[in-house]
Amino acid sequence: MKQKRFFLEESKIPTQWYNIQAEMPTKPLPLKNPATGAEMSAEDLYPIFAEECSRQELNQSDAWIAIPDKVREMYGYYRSTPLVRAYGLEQALDTPAHIYFKNESVSPIGSHKLNSALAQAYYLKQEGVTNVTTETGAGQWGAALAYAARLFGLEAAIYQVKISYQQKPYRRSIMQLFGAQVTPSPSMSTRAGKDILTATPNHQGSLGTAISEAIELARTTPNCKYALGSVLSHVALHQTVIGLEAEQQMAMAGEYPDEIYAAFGGGSNFAGLAFPFMRHNFKGERHTRFIAVEPTACPKLTKGTFEYDFGDEAGYTPLLPMYTLGHDFRPANIHAGGLRYHGAGVIVSQLLKDGYMEAMDVDQLEVFDAAQLFAKSEGIIPAPESGHAIAAVIRRAKECRETGEEKVILFNLSGHGLIDMTAYDEYLSGNMINLPAR
């Protein structure tokens, strides 16, 4: 008789987030003011970000940060999320590996992004802010912030990457349904957008362009601040509820992961699952491998350079020490819109540089092959972003079949793909192609 498949009951929603910065052997380098080169303080970030998020961003001393009661109460509407033993996928691959996935697709908006959106909207409301703006690629983050803004009575303006605005109309509709104003980026509504379109009239957008426009709006609109859905350290912090729950649930399953995989765009869902487990590696208690999986078309971890760079195309953000393809990099129009970002978060960049994690890249067709196999074997249609992690896990599980290794593998199913069916239609019709970095 097989073990239990779902590990949900008895796991508790964490009362604290885990701040990996406090326990990293080598701390991330500081953010810098691009005009002066000076190290930035939390106060320097206040004009753009929630003040509490700014303090969390630079906190390198407190390993545990309390989750506000109101945020934890709202987590309770969908957390704890299930940890699932992927028996169907194991059988399809005929592998001795034990494969588990943390199912973040069960949140109200279908992805992990709500974990940070609720926290950021709460802090902005507490601060007296009335308007919030952001960028979004495929729309998971935009949908999450639109929903969180509505819950806390904030007005939301969202710049969606133009190609995703066109490819994923239903995510746009979801944001609008929650009351957000959605603009395709680059647009003519900001100076940054106008400059980008003047230089490149047919620019299809990137997360870098959309960030520039959102930050400009925050700077020029009274009582408006900006919220980011990935990359920054406070976002990674909020996402650690994923890994902290998964720790409890793996204990319920009676196993511990040998390897952890997650898709990688800016780092939020990778950090959320990996960081709580990684602290045991720092202490020598465990020797888990951590693998971030990115698109071949946007390979900042595998082919980027570790250097200070802007987080946006126009150069409005602080300078971030990160692996980057350059803030003016224009990613190809792959369907995993949430991964089309030129840089990596500063924490993940430092961890990769120091050898505490690994990175790999996969092509778009391999991603959709893997996503289809997962859908057939597990009954869940994954988001194209999540398909990157699935593709890497399938590769590894096949290796285990050849070697006989009984590895315990854990990955993050960061979102479902029910609003990505135009991408699946293209795949099923045979019209999808691999797109290289350009």
N, C-alpha and C positions, 0 to 999 in steps of 0.2 A: 504493500500500500504506500502510495506516495505521501511525502510530507505535505503539510499545509501549504497552499499556493499563495495566499494573501497574508501579509503581516501588517495589520492595522490596529486592531483592538489592543488595548493596554499600553500602546505607545503614547507618550504625553507630549503636548505642544511645549516646546522649550520656553522657559521664562527669561532666558538671556540669549543674546547673539554671541557668537564666538569671533573675537577680534584677533586674527592670526598675526597681525603686525606686532603685537606685544610679545610673541614667542618666536618670531622668525630669527634664525641665527644671524642673518644679515638684514638689517632694516632697509626698506625701500629708500631710494634717494629722495630728497625733497622736491616738491613742486616749485617752479621758479617763475618769477614775474618776467614776461618776455621783454619788457621795456628796460628793466634795470638789471636783470639777472639775479635779483635778490631772492632768498628763500621766502616762500609765501607762508603767512600765518592763517589761522582760521578766520580771523577778522578780515583778512583780505578777500576771503571768499563770500562773506556775508551779503554783499550787494547782489549776488547771483543766486546762491544756494540758501536753503534753510539753514539757520544758524546752528541748530543741533547737528545737522548733517555735516556742516563744515567742521565742527569739532570732532565728530566721529572720523571724518576723512583723514585727519592728521594725528589721531590718537594712537600712539605707539607704546602705551604703558598699561592699559587696562585690557586684560585678555577676555573679560566678560562684561558685556554692556546690557543693562536691563531692557527688556522689551516693554514699552508702555502698556499698561493694562488695557487701554482701548484698542490698541493695535492687536494685542494677543486675543482679545475678545473677537475681533473681526477675523483673525486667523481661524478661530474656532468654527467659522461657517464652512470651511473646506479642509482644514487640517485636523489631524494628521493625514497626510496623503499616503496611499498604499505603497508598500514595498511588495513587489510581485516576483515570484519565481517563474521564469520564462520556460516552463516545461515544453510548450509547443515549439518554441524556437530551438531548444536543445534537441528535441526529437527530429526536427526538420534538418538539422545540421549533423545529426548522429555524432554528437560531441560528448566527451566525458566531462567537459566544463560545466560548472553550475553557474547559470546566468540569472542575475537579478536586475530588476529595474525599479527605480523610484518614479512613481507615476504622478508627475506634476501637472498632467493635462486635465486633472479633475477640478481645478480651480474654476471659479465662475467665468473667467475669460479664457480658459483653456490653456494656460501656460504658467510657468513659474514667476512671471514678471510681477504678479500681484503682490508677492512677498515684500518687495521694496516700494511699490507704488502706494500701498496702504501706509507704510511708515513715513514716507516723504510727504504725502498729503496731510497726515496727522500733524507732523511737525510744522508744516506751513500754516495750517489752520490755527495751531496753538500760538503761532507768532503773529497772527493777525493779517496774514497775506490773503488777498481775495482772488488773485489770478495766478494761474500756473501755465507754463509753456514747456514744450519738449519736442524732441524729434522722435521718429519711429521709422523702422525699415519695413519689415513684413507686416507690422501692425500689432504684434503681441504687446509690446510695451505701450504703444499709444492707446490700445484698448484698455490695458490695465490702469494707466493713469487717468483716462477719461472716466472709468468706473470709480476709481478711488476719489477723484475730484468731486464727482457727483455725491458720493457718500458724505464728504466733508464740506459740501457747500461751496466749492471753488469753481471758478470759470476756467475752462481748459482750452488752450489753443495749441494745435499739434501740426507740426510740419512733417509730412510723410514723404519719404524718398519717392521721386516721381515715377520711376519704373515700377515700384511696388504699389503705388497708388493706382497704376494702370493694371498691373497683374492681379491684384488682390482687392477687388472692389468691395467685397463683403466685410473685410476688416475696416475699411473706410466707413462703411455703413454702421458697423458696431460702434465705432467712436462717435459718430454723429447721433446715433440712437441714445447714447448716454449724455448727449448735449454738448459735445466738444466741437469746436471749429477746426476743420481739417483742410490744410493747404498743401498741394503738391510742391515739392522742393527739388530744384531751385525755383523760386517764384519772383515775381516783380514787386512783391510787397515789402521787401527789405533791401537795404543797400547791398548787403552781402549777396543776396539772390540776384540782384540786377547786375552786379559786377561779374558774377559767375556766368550768367547768361550772355552778357556782352562779350565775354572772352570765348565762350563756347555755347552758341545759340541752341544746339540740340542736346545739351547736357541732360542725361537721364537721372542725375542725382546720385548721391551717396549719403551715408550717415554723416559724413563730414560736412557736406553742404547743409543738411537739415539742422545739424547742431549749430552751425553759424547763424542760421536764420532765427532759431529759437532763442539763442543767447542775445542776439540783437533786440528781439522783441522784449525780452526780460529787462534789458538795460534801458529801453526807451518807453516802457509802459509803467505808469504809477502802480505801486502795490502789487507788482507782478514779479515772480521769481521762476527760476528754471529748475527742472527736475530731470535727472539723467537715469536711463534704464540699465546701464552697464558700465564697464570700464573703471569707474571711480571706486575707491576703497569702501566708502560707506554703502554703496550698492552691494558689493560683495559681502559686507558684514550682514546686511539684512537677509541675504539669501542663505546664510548658514543654517537657518531653520531646517533646510532640506537635509543636510548631512547630519545634523544633530538628531533628527528623527530617524534617519536611516541607521545610525549607530544603534539606537535602541532596537530597531526592527531586525537588524542583522543578528543581534544577540538573541532575539526571539526565535530566529531561524536556526540558531546554533552554529552559525558560520561567521567568518570574517573575510572581507574582500582581499584577494591577492592583487587585484588590479581594478582601477576605477577609471571609467571613460566618460567624457562629456563633450558635446559640441562646443566650438569656440568661435565667438565673434569678438566681443570685448572682454568676456570673462565671467559674466554674472552666474550662469548656470553651472559652469565648471567649478567656480569658487564655492558656490553654495553647497555642492555635493562633496567636493574634495577637501576643503580646508579643515573641517572638523576631524576628518580621519588623518590628515597630514600632521596634525599636532603630535600624534603618537610616533610618527617617523622621526620628528625632531628629537624626541626623548629616547629614541632607540628601542621603543617598546614593540614597534611593528616595522615591516619593510614592504609596505604596499607600493605598487607602481601607480603613478597618476599620469594619464595620457589625455591631452587636449587635442581635439580633432577639428581641423579647419578645412575650408574649401581650397582646392588647388588654385582656384581663381582669385583667392585673396589670402595668400600664405604669409601673414605677418610673423608668425612664430617660427616657421620653418625656413623662410627666406628673407625675413626682414632684418633690420639692423637695430641693435640696442643703442638708443641715443635719445636726447631730449627733442621732443617734437610737439607740435600743437595737436590738440584733440579734435580740431575742426578744420575745414578747408580755408576759411577766411583768416584764421589766426587770432580768434577772440579768446580762446581758452588760455589758462596757464600752460607753461611748458612742462610736459610730462616725461619722466624717464621711462622709456618703454621700447619694446620691439615694435618697429613701424616700417611700413612701406613708403612713408612720406605722406604728409597731410594732404597733398594734392593728387594722391593716387586715385584713379578712377576704376573701381572694380567692374568686372564684366557682369552682365545682367543675369546672373544665376537666380534660381527661384528661392534659394535660402536667403531671403532679404535681410534677416536678422544677423547674418554673418558677414555682410558686405561692409566691413569697417577696416580702416587702414592700420589701426594700432591695437595694442593689448594693454590691459590695466597694469598699473605700476607694480602691484603686488605679484601678480602672475609673472610679469616680466622678470622681476628679481628672482623669483623661485625657479624659473626656467634657466636663467643665467647661472644660478648656483647649483643646478643639477637635481633639484628636488622633484621635478616633474619632467615629462617628455611632451613632444608635439609631433603630430603627423598630419598630412593633408590627403584628401580624397577627392576624386572627380565626381561631377554631378551625376553621371549615369550610374556609377557604383552606388551612390547615395540612394537613388530611386530604386535600383535593384534590391538593395537591402531593405528599404522601406516597404516594398511590396512583399518581400518574404516575411517581414515582421507582421504586416497586416494579415497575411494569409495564416500565419501560425499562432498569432496572439489576439487577433480580432480588433486591433487598434490601428487606425491609420495615423502614422506619426507626422508631425510637422517636418518639412524638409530640413530644418535646422537639426532636429533630433535624429534625422536619418544619418547624419554624419557620424554620430556616436554609434549607431546601430551598425553601420558599415564597418567601422573599426572593430567592434565586438565580434562580428561575423568572421572577419579575417582571423582574429585571434582564436575563436572557437574552432575554426577549421585547422589551425595549427595544432591545437590541443588534440584534435581527432587523429592527426598524423603522429603525434608524439606520445599520446596516451596520458597527457598531463590532466589532472583533475583540478584545474584552477577555478577559484571562486571569482567571478567577474561581476562587477556592479556598474551600471550606467544610469544616466539621468535621462528619462523621457521627459524632456523639458516642455513639450506641448503637443497637442494633437493637430492633425492636418485636415480637419473637416472643412476649413475655409481656404484650403490650398488646392482644391480639386482642379482648378485650371492648370496647375503645374502637373498634376497627375494625368490629366487629359492629354497634355502635350507628351508626356512620357509614354502613355499607353498607345498613342497614335504613331509612335516611332519618330516623332519630329524633334525630340530633345537631343541636344548634342553636348559634348564636353566643351567647356570654355576655359581657356588658359588665363593666367594672370597677364595683364597688359600694362 
